[in-house]
Amino acid sequence: MTNKRAKELADIVTNGDILYMLDNAAKNIKDWTKQSKANKGISRAINWNMFCKDFDYNKEYPTILKYRMIQEFGDYLPCEYTLKLKRDNNRDKPTHFEPDLSRFI
């Protein structure tokens, strides 16, 4: 999840989507000691404890808080929010010329 995409999603996701994301993340994350995507100085577990552990479905959250949750755990959002990256397998090879090493040989 890119920061730009997380900012876009923070404005449009519902509390139901965030609850789904957090439930999915809690079930699927195996290594909570990995470095946080949102803050490189802390682990995923600390990020969870700061932003997600007391999530209340009925409470209205500020966009910045939603952004922090999505920034870290946005890969677990419902499918309609994930971007499908298009890969161009038919790319031409880059232009290439052999280097002129005559001065060095």
C-alpha positions, 0 to 999 in steps of 0.5 A, spaced: 500 500 500 502 506 497 502 512 502 498 516 496 493 510 496 492 510 503 491 517 503 485 516 498 482 511 501 482 514 508 477 519 506 472 513 503 473 507 507 467 506 512 468 503 519 465 496 516 471 496 511 476 498 517 473 493 521 474 487 516 481 490 514 483 489 522 480 482 523 483 480 516 490 482 519 489 479 526 488 473 523 493 473 517 499 476 520 504 471 523 510 476 524 508 482 529 515 483 530 516 486 523 518 493 522 512 498 521 510 500 514 508 507 517 513 508 522 520 505 521 522 505 528 516 501 531 514 494 530 507 492 527 505 490 534 506 497 537 502 500 531 496 495 532 496 497 540 497 505 538 491 505 533 487 499 532 486 495 539 480 499 541 477 500 534 470 501 535 465 500 529 460 506 532 465 511 533 467 516 528 474 517 527 479 522 524 482 521 517 489 521 519 487 515 524 484 512 518 490 513 514 495 510 519 491 504 520 490 503 512 498 505 511 500 499 516 494 494 514 491 496 508 493 490 504 488 486 508 482 491 506 476 488 502 478 487 494 474 493 491 479 497 494 486 494 492 489 496 486 490 491 480 497 493 478 498 492 470 504 489 468 507 490 461 510 483 459 511 486 452 516 491 454 521 492 449 528 491 451 532 498 453 536 501 448 543 499 449 550 501 446 556 498 448 561 503 453 567 506 450 572 503 454 578 505 449 581 511 454 581 506 460 584 500 456 
